[in-house]
């Protein structure tokens, strides 16, 4: 089993997106906004649409990180536009 790759993408005036493609063909993506709010999606390569989507508040995003055993990264936007 190889170490999974996580892609990081900057989304101007929105925040950051982290994307993980699984060996089984699923894609997990988390879009973090400067406010701490997150949108999490799970898609399956066999089904072109999102299989599941959730919008999380900053505190819910922190709880999600604890449930999955990871750390929560708070994104800070320095660009005022």
N, C-alpha and C positions, 0 to 999 in steps of 0.2 A: 504494500500500500504506500503510495507516495504522499508527501505532505501537500495538503490542499493549498491552492493559490487563492489569495484574496486580492481582487482588483480594487483600487482606490481611484475615484473620479471626483474632481472638483466640479461643482455645479454653480456657476456664477449667480450671485444674488440669492441662492437657495441654501447651499451648504455643501455637504459631502455625501458621496454614495460609496458604500462598500458592497462588493458582490462576490459571492462564493458559488462556484459551480461544483456540484457533487458528482461523484463517479456514477451515480445512478441516473444522472441526467436532469436533476432538479437544479434550479438556480435560486439562491436566497439573496435578497438585496435589502439593505437598510439605508434609507435616506435620512440623514441627520440634518436638522435645521439649526440655525444659530440660536434659536430660542430653547433648544433642548428637545423639542418635539421630534418624533421619528415616524417614518412610514416604513413598514416591513412588508415585503412581498415574497411569496414563494411561487415559482412557476415550474412547470414540467415540460421538458423538450417534446414530449409526445402530445401535449395539449398546449397550443400556442398562446392561450390567455393566462392570466394570473389564476393560480389555483386557490390562493388565499392572500388577502391583504388586510393589514391592521394599521390603524393610526394610533400612535401612543403619545401620551403626555410625557414630559421630562421625567416625572417620578415613575410612570409606568415603564419607560425605557430603561430606567435603572433597575427596576424589578425584573424586567425581561433579561437583563444582563446577569443578574444573580441566579435566575432560574436556569439559564444555559451555562452557567459556570464561567462566564467571561467577565471582562471589565467593561464598564460603560465609559465611553469617551464623550465628553461634552465638547461640542464644537463652538468655537468663539469666532465670530465674524469681525474682522478688523476693517473691512471695506464698508464705508457708510452708505454706499449706493445699493 
